[in-house]
Amino acid sequence: MANSIEIFKNVIFQLRDWFIEKENISSGQFNENNDFSILKLIKLHFFVVAINSENDYSLLEQNEFWAMPYGPVETTIYNQIRNNKDFNEFILSNDKIKFIKDKPLIDAEIETKISD
C-alpha cells in the first residue's frame, strides 16, 4: 500500500492534469499559470483522501490527519513541507507549485481511488 507522501504526490499530479485540461494550457505553461499554494494543496489533499472514506477508508488509513488552525493537516506531509519544500518531483511555495520531474510510479489501484 502507498504511504501518505506517495498519495500526496499523486493527488498533486492529478490536480495538475485537471488544471491543464480545465485551463486548456500545455504542461509547460502550468508552472507559470497555477495558483496551487501550499495551504491549498494541503486542504485539497485532505478532501481527496477523506471524500470517499465512508465507503472505502484505505486511503484515509494511510494518512494521519491532525486538527490545525487552518483545518486538517497530514502530519508526515506537514513535516516534509516544514523541513524542505522541495519534493523530488516538484517544489512548493506560498503562491504556486513548480514541477521539475514526471509523475512518480504508484499502484494502479491507489491511483484509481485518488481519481474516484
N, C-alpha and C positions, 0 to 999 in steps of 0.2 A: 504494500500500500504506500502511496506517496506521502511525504511528510508535508508539514504546513508551508515550508518555503517553496517546495515544488508546486504545490497547489496555488500559492500566491503568484508565482511566476506565470503559471499557465492562465490564471484569471486575467493577469495583466496583458498577456499576449492576445487573449480572446477579446478583451476590451479594445486593444489596439486595432485588431482586424475589424471589429464592429464599427469603430470610429472612421477608419479608412473607407469602408463601404458607405457609411452614412453620409460622410462629407464628400464622397467621390473624389478622393485625392490619392496620390501614389504613396507607397510606403516611405519613399524618400522625403516626401512633404510632411509626413506625420510629425517628425521631430520638431519642426518649427511651428506647426499649427495646432498642437494639442494643448489642453489645459488640465491635464491629469496631475494634480498636485499630490503630495504625499498624503495629506489628510483625505482627499477624495478617493485615492486608491485604497487606503486602509478601510474606509467605510464601504466602498464597493466590494472589496474582498469579503467583508462580513456579510453583506446582503447576499452575495452569490452563494456563499457556503451555507448560510442559515435558511435561505428561502425554501428549500425542499427538505429540510431536516425533519419535518413531521412524517414524511413518507420514507425517507432514506437518510439516516444520520451518519453514513460512512465518511462524508467529507467533514462534517462537524466534529466527529470524534478524532480526527487527525489534527485538529486545531485546539488551542487553549485560549479562549477569549476572556478578557477581564474588562470590567467596567472602568472607564477612564472619563475625565471631564468632558470630552467631545464624543463619547459613545464607546461601544465595544471595540477592543483592540486585541489582535492576536499577539501573544507575548513574544514568541520567537521572532516574528516579523518586526515587531516594535524594537526589540533588542538589536536586530540586524541593522535596522534603519538608524538607530541612535549611534551605533558603533561605526557604521560605514554605509553610506547611501549608494555605494557602487556595488550592484549585484553583477554577476558575470555577464548578463545579457543586456542590462540597462542601468542607467544612472537616474536616480530620483532627485528632484529638487522641490522647493516650496511652490513652484509655479508650473512645472511641466516635467515630463519624463523624456529621456533620450535613449533610444535603442541603439546598441552597439554590436549585438550578435543576433543570430537566429534563435527561433523558439527552441527551448530545451525539450528533450525527449520525455514523454510521460506515458504511462499506461493508457491505452485507448479507452478503457472503461472509466477511468478518472476524468479524462478529457470530455467524454460524453456527459458525465454527471455535472461537470462545470458548465457545459453548454446548455444542459437542461435547466 
